[in-house]
Amino acid sequence: MIRKASERKIDKFENRFGGDGSILVRSLVNSAGELNDKGRVFAHTTLNPGCSIGFHIHNNDTEIYYIYDGKAEYNDNGKIITIEAGDTTFTPSGTGHGIKNIGEKPLELIALIIYS
């Protein structure tokens, strides 16, 4: 199966989980069924400079970010770490995270949420 870029679902979220500004989420799959019901998100996400996703906790799922462009401040369960292109984050069930673009260009990442 092929999904053309023009067929993707695109959502803009304001103040996601209490974060600053807006984020743009381009769904790379349209349903949990496309992930064999093993997850719920596989998306290309963009945060403009200064924008963030507020700290939140994952329960019964795990989220992975692959940063492919930009620089961010990552809240890893209360520990603040600077991450950049090429880095991967992993937030298992029962732990939390948040992310803020601290660079001068858009932060581009791939987000994958799988069920625990």
Phi, psi and omega in degrees: 000145177236138172241118178287151179305324181292347182263356182290146171280131180237127179237142173247125181246133176264137175048049183301123182052037178081010179285178181265141174070207184236159173232153177247125182241117177256108182291128178269342170231153185260352181198162175299330179300326178289345174256022182055035180055027178258356180195179184229348181220133166216105192214153172263118185242139179237132174239122177287164181309133180085347181276155183210163168250120183295159179301133177210157183255141177261129175236128179068015172206166182233138178242136178240133172247135168246118182272117179250354171198139176105187184221140185217159168260121184249127176266103181262083178058038178102345178264122182269125184226139173276130178234161181207181183312133180097345180276153177233138176245155183220120180239097181287163177307137180090357178238170184229169179200166173205164182212143179225132176287116178250008179268182180261000178229169180302143173269124181245128180217158171254128180247134177230125175244121179243151180284143179272000000 
